[in-house]
Amino acid sequence: MTTTDTTYLALFFGLLLILILAAELLRRRLHGSQEFSRKFVHMLTGILVAIVPFFVHSPWPLLVIAAGFVVFNYMAIKRGWLQAMHDLQRQTYGTVFYPLAFAILVLLLWQSHLPVLITAMLLLAIADALAAIVGENISHPRLYHFGQDKKSLQGTLTMFAASALIVLVALHLSRGDLTSWQMVWYALLVAFFATACEAVSFQGSDNLTVPLGAALVLHYVWTHPPQDVAIFTMGMGLALLVAGLSWRLHFLDAGGAVGTFLLGTMVFGIGRWTFSMPILTFFVLSSLLSKVGRNRKKRLAGMIEKGGARDVWQVIANGGVAGLILILWYIDPAPLWYLLFAGSLAAVTADTWGTEIGTLSRHAPVSVITFKHVPAGTSGGITLLGTLGGALGSLVLAGVSWCFTPQTSPPFFGWREFIIVICAGVIASLFDSILGATLQAKFKCPACAKITEKKRHCQNRKTQFVSGIAWMNNDMVNILAAVAGAVLVLLMIRIF
């Protein structure tokens, strides 16, 4: 690191502290709006962060500073420090996600695509802040919510328009080789994806998802010819079609549809048919299975945490790990990532099919731990029919993945890998059941005394926590099972 770098970093760090302290003092002296103070800090900090790469040559001090702010801001939220920065009326970790997003982008883009990094941070600094300001100050907001947090239609439209304008200006300044219509086209793609990330966010997660999502799409259109961008655009259109139809057919709720659109855009647009067919197989067949034996499954609705249309958390739980593996493949296109992708989807397919088919069994389930009979719908309960159904799901997913394997010489997905993916899926689904029986949170209804996964039961009464880990709900168990599927493939590939 040069002396000039040291000087600029000291100035940058000093300006950040001055900005934070000034906002806090202003809020206290003038009794100003806490929300205005937060957005003031949010916007100016983001702009300051975005221009740092113009002056600093080494990324490592920036990574240290970002990591320091992640830790400090987390402690500040927990201890009530610096109210001008943190929303104390609702739980939000936006100030933790903000430097975390910057650190990730610095690691990935500093050496190769600084304009992408700068543009993504400006979207967070300006477009996201403007969306919040418009949404909170407009007199008659049209509210909606795809998850836990309410959004306004006016704020969302502001987010889209501001994002498109920022990307358009960035492309105009940095990509003189593009035509005007190509710049508009690319800007609309990035803005649409970033706006969807913001719309489905909660507890400040947009400070992470907006810059990372925008950077992913912008990097793709930046580094690929128009022909590939056209295919990416068709992939986004297909993802929108699948999400819309699934919402209309009640496979997904509104939030789940947006989550599916985001995941589908990445898989269809970047992974093409190679990655698309396995995840489409899982999604379509699992959704159809959920409609089989509907009346019998309705009787179990009081036991399980969620039922009916899948929400955004269920989309993340089942497809999020596969989506992350796809991004890692995009960064480093090694064949191994495809096997891990298949293993993750085999796990969630086996788990989902085992659950859906198992509920149709005429025999009472037994605990995967004690092998004693348990009520139908109990977490960790398994049946022979359900176990066979899970194995069938893993087999189908492995078969589809094998059929659409990328063509390499020599081929890397043979009979050995086929069997490994099947076994990984089955074992991971059993691991899911073990977690459900031991660590998944269970609650007792004070009215009917039933043990349930739900935090509210009879007439929306709050249930009492009785066992497991409080934050270990069914979605978290499914995420861990998806991770287990990928890890098991990796281990078995190395061992056998």
N, C-alpha and C positions, 0 to 999 in steps of 0.2 A: 504494500500500500504506500503510495507516494505522500509527500508532505501536503500536496494540494488536496488529496483525498481526505487526509486527516482534518484539514481545515474545514472543508465543506461538510464532512460528517459531524464535526463539532457544532458547526453553524446549524445544520439540519436538526440535530438533537436538541440544541438550545431553543430553536424556533418551535419545535413540538411542545416542549415544556412550557414555554411562554404562552403559546396558544391555549393549552389546556388550563393553565392557571388563570389566564385572562378571562376565559369563558366561565370558570368557576367564580371568580371575584365579581364578574358582571352579573351573574345570576343571583348572588347573595346581596349585592348592593342595591340593585334595581328590582329585586324580587321578580325577575323575568321568568319567562316560560322555560321550564326545564327542557321541554321538547325542542324549542327553538335553539337553546344552547347546545343540545346534542347534535342537531343537524348542522349548526354553525361549525362545531368542531369536526364533525364528520366530513363536511365538504372541503374546508380549508386544509385539513390534514391529508385528505385524499389527493388534492391538487399538489400539495407540497411533496407527498410521496411520489407522485407520478413524474415530477420534474427532476427528482434526484438523479436518475440515470444519465441525465445530460451533463452532470458535473463530476460524478464519481466513477472511477474505473474498476475498482475491485468490489465484487458482490459480498464478500465474507463479512465485513463489518455491518453491512445492512442486515444480513441474516442474524447476526448476534443481537442487534438492536430490535429486530422484529420478534425474536424469541423472548427477549426481555420484556417487551410490551405484552406478549401473550400471557406470560406469568403474572406480571404486575396487574394487568387489567382483570384477570380472573380473580386475583386477591381483592382488588378494589370492588368488584361486584359483590363478592361474598361478605365484605366488611363495610360496605356502604360508603366508600370513599368517592370523592369527585363526582358529585351528583350532576354536574353539568354535562358529564360524559355518559352517564349510565341512567337508564330508565328504571326507576325504583318502583314504578306502579305495576310493572309486569316483568316477569323473568325474561331477560334477553342477554345473549352472549355475543352480541354484535361486535363489541369492542375487542373481544378475544378472537373472533373469526377474521376481523379486518387485517391485523398484522400477520395472521397465519396464512391468509390468502396471498398476501404480498410475498411472504417467504417462499411459498410454493412456486409462485410465478418467477421469482428471482432464480431459484434453483433450476427451473426448466428452460427459461427463455433468455436469461441474461447474456449468454455467450452467442446466441444465434438470432433471436428475434425480439430485440428491445422495443420496436414499435408496437408489437402485439402486447407486451407487458404494460407499456405506458397507456395504450388505449383501453385495455381491460380495467386498469385502476381508475382511469378517468370516468368510465361508465359507472363504476361504484361511487366515485366521489361526487359526480354531478347528476347523472340521470337518476340513480337510486335515491339520492337526497331530494331532488326535485319532485319525484313521485310521492315521497312521504309528505313533503311540505304541501303539495297540492291536495293530496288526499285528506290531510288533517285540517286544512283551512277552508276548503270549499263549503259553501253554505248548505247544499243539498247533495251530499255524496250518495252514489249508488253503490251500496256495500255488497260484498260477496265474500265467501271464504272457502278455500279449497283445502284448508287444514285447520290449525288452531287459531291463526291470526286472521282478523278481518282486513280486507283490502277494499279499495274503492275503484270503480271503473275509471273515474277521471284520473286517479293516480297511475293506474296501469297504462292508460293511453299516453300520459305524460312520459312515463318510463320508456315506452316504445319510441315515441317521437324523438326524445332527447338522445336515446341510444343510437338510433339511426343517424341522427345528425352528427354525433361525435365520431362514429365510425366512418361516415362519409368524408368528413374533414380529414381524418387520419389517413384514409386511403388516398385522398387528393394530394396530401402533402408527401406521402411516402411511396406511392405506387403510380408513377407517371406512365407506366406501360399499359395501364388499364383504360378502357374506354369509359365514358361517363355512365352508360347504362350498366356496365359491369360493376362500377363502384356502387351505384344505387342498389343493384341486385345483391351484392355481397353485404352491404350495410343492412338491408332488410332482413337477410338471413340471420346475421348476428343479433340484431335488435329483437327479432321475434323469439329467438332462443333465450336471450338474456331476460326478456320480459317474462317468459314462462317460468324461468328460474326464480324471479322475484315474486311472481304471483303465488307460487306454491310454498314459499319460504315461511318459516316460523322461528320465533325466539332469536331473531337477528341472523338466521342462517343465510340470508341473502348476501350478507357481507363476505361469505365464502363462495356460495354457488354462483352469484352473478359474475364476479371477475373470472372465476375458473371456467364457467360455462362459456362466457363470451370469448375468453382466450382460446378455448378449444376450437370453436367454430371459426374464429378469425384466423387462427393458425392454419386450419385446413384450407380455407379459401386463399390464404396468403401463399401457401406452398404448393398448391395444385393447379393444373391448367383448367381452363373453363369447362372442358369436357367432363372432368372429374367433379367440378363444382355443380354441374348440371345433374349428375347422378346423385350427389349429396342432396340437392334440392328435391329430387324425386323421392329420396329416402325420407326427407322431412315431411313431404306430402303424404307418403305412405304411413308414416308414424301418426300424423294427424288423422288420417282416415281410420286407422285401427283404433286409436283412442276415442274418436267420435262414435264409431259403431259400438264399441264396448260400453261406452257410457249409455247409449241409447238402448242397448240390450240388457242394461243393468248388471253387466259383469263388473263394472267399475263405478265408483261415485265420481263426482266432478274432480276432486283432488287426485284420485287415482288415475283419472284420464290424463290430467296434465303431467303427472309423474311418468305415465306410460309414453306420452308424447316425447318427453325429454330423453328417456331411456331408448325409445325406438329411433329417435333421430340419430343418436350416436351409433346404435347397432346397424340400422338400415343404411345410414348415410356413409359411415366410415367402414363398418365391417362387411358391407355388401351381403350377398346371399350366404356366404360362408358362415358368418356369425348370425345372420338373421333367421335362417331356417330352424336351428335348434331352439332359439328363444321363442319363435312363433309356435313351434310344436308344443313347447311347454305351456305357453299362454292359452292357445286356442283349445287344446285338448283338456287342460285343467279347468278352464272356464266351463266347458261343456259338461265335464264330470260333476262340477259343483251343482248343476241343475238336475242331476239324476237323484232319484229318491228324495225329492225336496220336502215332502211331508214328514218323512222320518227325521231328516236333518233339522227341521224346525223345532222338533221336540228337544233337541240338544242346545237350542239357542241360549237358554239360561245358564248353561255350563261354560261355554266357550266365550272368549273375550270379544271376538268379532264374528260376524256372519253376514251373508248377503253380499252386496256389492263391495269389492275390495277398495280400500282407501290408499292414499299415497304411501303410508307406512308399509302396507303389505306389498306394494309394488317394489319399494326399496328393499324390503326384507327378502323377497324372492329373486329380484333381478339386479339389485344394487351391486352385489359382489361381482356378478358377471359383467356388469357395465364397467366397473373399476378395472377388471382384468382386460377388457377390451381397450380401455385407455392406455394401460401399460403396454399392450401389444402395439398400439398406435405409436407410442414413444419408442419401443424397441421390438420390431416385428419378428420375434423369434417363434418358431413352431410350438415351443413348450407352452406359451400363453394360451394357445387354442385348446390344448389338452386340459389345462386348468379351468378354462372357460367351460368346457364340456363337463368336467367333474363337478363344478359348482352347480350347473343347471341340472345334472343328474341327481344331485343331492336334494334340491328343492322339488324336482319332479317326483322323486321317490317319496318324499315326505308328503307332498300334496296328494298324490294318488293314493298313498297309504291311508291318509285321513279320509278322503272322499269315498274310497271303496270300502274302507273298514267300517264306516258308519252303516253300511248296508248289511253287515254281518248279522246273522240270526243268533250268534253266540255272544255272551257278555265278554268284554275285553278283560285282559289281565294286566297287572302292573309289570312293566318291563324290568323292574327291580326285584319285586317279591314273587311275581307270578301268581299272585292272589287276585281273585276277581274284583274289579272296580266298576263303578257306575259308568255307563256309556258317556263319552265326552270328557272323561277325566284325563288331564294332562299326563302323558307317560303310559296311557293304556294302549295295548296293542291286541290285534286279533290275527289269526292265521290268514284270513281273507285280506286284511289290510296289509300285512307283511308281503304277501304274494303280489298284491296290487302295487305296492311300492317297488318291488323288484321288477315288475313289468314296466313301470314308468321309467326306471333307470335304464332298462334294456332298450326301450323305444328311443329315449334321448340319446343314448350312446350310438344307436344305429343311425339316427338322423345326422349326428355329428360326424360319424364316419363317412356317410354318403357325401357330405359337403365339405370334406377336408380340403384345405388348400393343396394345390398340386405342387409337390416338391420332388426333387430327385436327390437321394432316394426318398420314398414315401415315409412319413413319420407316424402315421396313424394306421397300424396294422391290427392283427388279431390280438396281440399282446396288449396294446393300448385300449382296444375295444373292451376286453375283459376287465382291465384295470378301472376304466371309467364306470362300468357297471358295478363292480365291487365297491368302489368309492362312494357311489350314490347310495347303495343299500346300507353300507356301514354308517355313512353320515346321517341317514334318516333314522337309524337306531340310536345314534348319538343325540339326535333331536329329541327322541322319546325319553332318553335317560335324563337329559336336561329338564324336560317337561316334568318328569317325576320327582326330581330332586331340587333343582335350583329355581324353577319358574315360580313366580309369585302366585300365591293362592289366597283367596279371601273367603270370609264366611258372612253370609247374609244374616243380619240380626232378626229378620222377619221370618224367614223359612228355614234358617239354620243350614242351608245347603252350602257346600264348598264350591266356589266358582273362580273363574279367571277374572271376572268383572269387578271393577271398583265400585260400581253401583248396580243394585239388583232390584228387588221387588219395589215397584212404584218409585224407582230412582233413588232408593235409600242407599246411603254410603255403607259399603261393606267393611269388615274388619280384617286387616292383614293377619294371617295366621302362620304362614310358612314360606320358605324360599327366600329369594332376594327381591326387594321391593321393586327395583327397576328392571328386573328380568321378566319382561312380558313375552307373549307369544312371538311378536315381531323380532325381538332380540334373539330369542331361541332360534328362529328361522335364519337370521343373519349368521349366527355362529355355525349352524348346520351347513349353510352355503360355503362358509370359509373352510369348514372341515372337509367338504367334498373336494375343494381345490387342493388343500394341504395333503389329503390322502393320496390324490393322484401324484403329486410331487414326490411324496415319500416312496410310493410303490414303484414309480418310474426309476427312482434311484436304487431301490433294493433289488427289484426283480429284472 
